[in-house]
């Protein structure tokens, strides 16, 4: 597996890891293909406005796409990210967001553009969304000068661009209550399609009664070894969703894009307008979990799985209002 080297603009000591591309097969009892995206304008009923975030402002808000498909080492390019750009632009435009595409930027360019967006955000918006698709990983460099508990090593997630790395935390910090007061009390959603380490998730084999299972994991693993403890900021009214669990590969298809973003596109645009966000994301997790990497010439990665992971400090439900813009009518 090829690894690129961080550039001069890296934040901290980061050893990059590579987003993985693979063919996959969808596990289905019927063998049916994935559902084609459709838009639903069904009204939502039974909604308690006191327990859900307000989506009655004049603007839906920004959906910022941070996408990198070209890297200094061409062998590390991610063709599937081009699909992610198209699908996420189409999806969030159809949901009435103002989409901003930040594609293949250096770290300095990205921070500059994010600051511009930060200053443009007004309080008359419903929500903020950020979608990231690139290489990534986890590294303890962020805590190099901090005391560590014996037996544990804190790690932070980072994302790569074509010249180096940027801590994912620094992107999120720009839109918290302290640094973006216009978003106070409003939901901020981050979806991260990027690797979180070099381990593969081989899943487990369930028997017929599902009461017992067999795991591919080495049962002789020494639990006394030093443990990595993943840290991620999760501020008030934030939701952060990763395409895999801590330390694991994230998978992307050349033609379909990342597994997480492909599932979000399918679920959000398939007629579930009456569901709250966390219910939708549960469906997304199920879609991601149903997939399986198909790489027969790579024994280690073949048949591996992925499990999407959600962290949040939302205090209310989120219901996206039906849009007059049809998904199929969006030209991206």
C-alpha positions in Angstrom: 0.0 0.0 0.0 1.5 3.3 -1.1 1.8 6.2 1.3 2.5 9.8 0.4 4.7 12.0 2.5 3.4 15.1 4.3 4.4 18.5 2.9 5.7 21.6 4.5 2.2 22.9 5.4 1.3 19.9 7.5 -0.3 20.4 10.9 1.7 18.4 13.4 3.5 15.1 12.9 1.3 13.1 10.6 2.0 9.9 8.9 -0.6 9.7 6.1 -2.5 6.5 5.2 -4.3 5.8 2.0 -8.0 5.7 1.1 -8.7 2.4 -0.5 -10.6 1.7 -3.7 -12.2 -1.6 -4.4 -15.0 -3.3 -6.2 -17.7 -4.3 -3.9 -20.7 -6.5 -3.9 -24.0 -5.6 -2.2 -25.3 -8.3 0.0 -29.0 -8.8 -0.6 -31.4 -11.7 -0.1 -33.1 -10.8 -3.5 -30.0 -9.9 -5.4 -31.7 -6.7 -6.4 -29.6 -3.6 -7.4 -29.4 -0.6 -5.2 -32.5 1.6 -5.2 -32.5 4.4 -7.8 -32.7 7.9 -6.2 -36.1 9.5 -6.2 -37.5 12.6 -4.6 -40.5 12.6 -2.3 -42.6 15.5 -1.4 -44.6 13.7 1.2 -45.6 16.0 4.1 -44.3 15.3 7.5 -46.8 14.8 10.3 -46.7 14.5 14.1 -43.7 16.7 14.5 -43.2 18.5 17.7 -41.5 21.8 16.9 -40.3 22.2 20.4 -38.2 19.1 20.0 -36.9 19.7 16.5 -34.5 22.3 15.1 -36.2 25.1 13.2 -36.0 24.8 9.4 -38.1 27.9 8.7 -35.3 30.5 8.0 -35.1 32.1 4.6 -32.0 30.1 3.7 -31.3 26.4 4.1 -27.5 27.1 4.5 -24.2 26.1 3.0 -23.2 22.6 2.1 -19.4 22.7 1.8 -17.7 19.9 -0.2 -14.1 19.3 0.6 -13.0 16.8 -2.0 -9.5 15.7 -3.2 -9.1 13.3 -6.0 -5.6 14.4 -7.3 -2.4 14.0 -5.3 1.3 14.5 -5.9 1.7 10.8 -6.4 -0.6 9.8 -9.2 -0.8 6.3 -7.8 -2.7 7.7 -4.9 -5.4 9.5 -7.0 -9.0 8.7 -6.0 -11.2 8.5 -9.1 -14.3 7.7 -7.0 -14.1 11.2 -5.5 -15.3 12.7 -8.8 -18.5 10.7 -8.4 -18.7 12.0 -4.8 -18.5 15.6 -6.0 -21.4 15.0 -8.5 -23.6 13.0 -6.2 -23.2 15.3 -3.2 -23.6 18.5 -5.2 -26.8 17.1 -6.7 -28.2 15.8 -3.4 -27.7 18.9 -1.3 -28.7 21.3 -4.1 -32.0 19.3 -4.3 -32.3 19.8 -0.6 -32.1 23.6 -1.1 -28.5 24.0 0.3 -26.1 26.4 -1.4 -23.3 24.1 -2.4 -19.7 25.2 -2.3 -17.1 22.9 -3.9 -13.5 23.1 -2.6 -11.7 20.7 -4.8 -8.0 19.7 -4.8 -7.0 22.7 -2.7 -3.8 23.0 -0.7 -4.1 23.3 3.0 -3.6 27.1 2.9 -6.1 27.5 0.1 -8.7 25.4 1.9 -8.3 27.3 5.2 -8.6 30.6 3.3 -11.8 29.5 1.5 -13.3 28.2 4.7 -12.7 31.5 6.4 -14.5 33.3 3.6 -17.5 30.9 4.0 -17.4 31.4 7.7 -17.8 35.2 7.4 -20.6 34.8 4.8 -22.8 32.7 7.0 -25.7 34.6 8.4 -28.0 33.8 11.3 -30.9 33.5 8.9 -30.1 29.9 7.9 -31.3 26.5 9.0 -28.2 24.4 9.0 -24.6 23.9 8.0 -23.2 20.8 6.2 -19.6 19.8 5.4 -18.8 16.7 3.3 -15.2 15.5 3.1 -13.9 12.9 0.7 -10.1 12.3 0.5 -7.3 10.2 2.0 -7.0 10.3 5.8 -5.8 8.6 8.9 -5.3 8.9 12.6 -2.1 10.0 14.4 -1.0 10.9 17.9 1.0 14.0 16.7 -1.7 16.4 17.8 -1.0 15.4 21.4 2.8 15.3 21.2 3.2 17.9 23.9 0.3 16.7 26.1 0.6 14.2 29.0 -0.7 10.7 28.2 -2.3 8.1 30.4 0.0 5.0 30.8 -1.1 2.3 28.4 -3.1 4.7 26.2 -2.2 6.9 23.2 -4.6 9.6 22.1 -5.0 9.9 18.3 -6.6 12.6 16.1 -8.0 12.3 12.6 -6.4 14.1 9.7 -7.2 14.6 6.0 -4.7 14.8 3.2 -4.5 17.2 0.2 -2.0 17.1 -2.6 0.8 18.8 -0.6 0.2 17.6 3.0 -2.2 17.1 5.8 -4.7 19.1 7.9 -6.2 18.0 11.3 -9.9 17.4 10.8 -10.5 19.1 14.1 -9.3 22.4 12.7 -12.0 22.3 10.0 -14.7 21.6 12.6 -13.4 24.3 14.9 -14.1 27.0 12.4 -17.8 26.5 12.6 -18.3 25.9 16.4 -20.1 28.4 18.6 -17.0 30.3 19.5 -15.8 30.9 15.9 -19.1 31.1 14.0 -21.6 32.8 16.2 -24.2 32.9 13.4 -24.6 29.1 13.7 -25.2 29.1 17.4 -28.2 26.8 18.2 -28.2 25.4 14.6 -27.2 21.9 13.6 -23.8 21.4 12.0 -23.3 18.1 10.1 -19.9 16.7 9.1 -19.7 13.6 6.9 -16.1 12.2 6.5 -15.3 9.7 3.7 -11.7 9.0 4.5 -9.6 6.2 6.0 -9.0 6.2 9.8 -6.1 3.8 9.8 -4.5 0.7 8.1 -6.6 -2.1 9.6 -9.3 -3.9 7.7 -12.6 -4.8 9.2 -13.2 -8.5 8.5 -16.6 -8.5 10.2 -18.0 -11.6 11.9 -19.8 -14.7 10.8 -23.2 -15.2 12.4 -24.7 -18.7 12.7 -28.4 -19.4 11.9 -29.8 -18.5 15.3 -27.5 -15.4 15.5 -26.8 -16.2 19.2 -23.2 -17.1 18.6 -20.7 -15.7 16.2 -17.3 -16.4 14.9 -14.8 -13.6 14.4 -12.0 -13.3 11.9 -10.0 -11.4 14.5 -7.0 -13.0 16.0 -8.3 -14.3 19.4 -4.7 -14.3 20.7 -4.4 -10.6 20.6 -2.6 -9.2 23.7 -5.0 -6.7 25.3 -2.2 -5.6 27.6 -0.5 -3.8 24.7 -0.7 0.0 24.4 -4.2 1.1 23.2 -4.9 4.0 20.8 -7.8 6.2 22.0 -9.4 8.2 19.3 -10.4 11.8 20.0 -12.7 14.0 18.0 -14.3 17.3 19.0 -18.0 17.1 19.2 -19.4 20.5 20.0 -23.0 21.5 20.9 -25.3 20.9 18.0 -22.7 19.0 16.0 -23.0 15.7 14.3 -19.9 13.9 12.9 -20.2 10.8 10.8 -17.2 8.7 9.6 -17.2 6.1 6.9 -15.4 3.6 9.2 -14.6 2.9 12.8 -11.3 4.2 14.4 -8.2 2.7 12.9 -9.9 1.1 9.9 -9.8 1.5 6.2 -12.6 3.4 4.4 -13.7 2.0 1.0 -14.4 3.9 -2.3 -15.5 2.6 -5.7 -14.0 4.2 -8.8 -17.4 4.4 -10.5 -19.7 4.8 -7.4 -17.7 6.9 -5.0 -17.2 6.3 -1.3 -19.4 3.7 0.5 -20.6 6.3 3.0 -21.5 9.0 0.6 -23.1 6.6 -1.8 -25.3 5.3 1.0 -26.2 8.9 2.1 -27.1 9.7 -1.5 -29.3 6.6 -1.8 -31.1 7.0 1.5 -31.6 10.7 1.5 -33.0 10.8 -2.0 -35.2 7.6 -1.9 -38.4 9.0 -0.4 -37.7 9.2 3.3 -38.5 12.9 3.7 -40.7 12.2 6.8 -37.9 10.5 8.8 -35.7 12.4 11.2 -32.0 12.6 10.5 -30.8 10.0 13.0 -33.3 7.5 11.6 -32.0 8.2 8.1 -28.4 7.8 9.3 -29.3 4.4 10.8 -30.4 3.4 7.4 -27.1 4.7 6.0 -25.2 2.6 8.5 -27.2 -0.5 7.4 -26.4 0.2 3.7 -22.7 0.6 4.4 -22.6 -2.5 6.6 -24.3 -4.6 3.8 -21.4 -4.0 1.4 -18.3 -6.2 1.0 -15.0 -5.5 -0.7 -14.4 -7.7 -3.7 -10.6 -7.9 -4.2 -9.8 -11.6 -5.0 -6.2 -10.8 -5.6 -5.7 -9.2 -2.1 -6.3 -11.9 0.5 -6.0 -9.5 3.4 -8.6 -7.0 2.1 -10.9 -9.4 0.2 -14.4 -9.7 1.7 -13.7 -7.0 4.2 -16.4 -4.8 5.6 -16.9 -1.2 6.9 -19.0 0.2 9.7 -20.0 3.8 9.5 -19.7 5.6 12.9 -21.7 8.6 14.2 -20.8 11.0 17.1 -23.2 13.8 18.0 -24.3 16.4 20.5 -27.6 17.3 18.9 -30.2 18.4 21.4 -33.3 18.1 19.0 -34.5 16.1 16.1 -33.7 17.2 12.5 -36.3 17.0 9.8 -35.4 18.2 6.3 -38.3 19.9 4.7 -39.5 18.7 1.3 -38.0 20.6 -1.5 -39.6 22.0 -4.6 -36.4 21.1 -6.5 -36.5 17.5 -7.8 -33.3 15.4 -7.4 -33.5 14.4 -11.1 -33.8 18.1 -12.2 -30.5 19.2 -10.6 -27.8 19.9 -13.2 -24.4 19.6 -11.5 
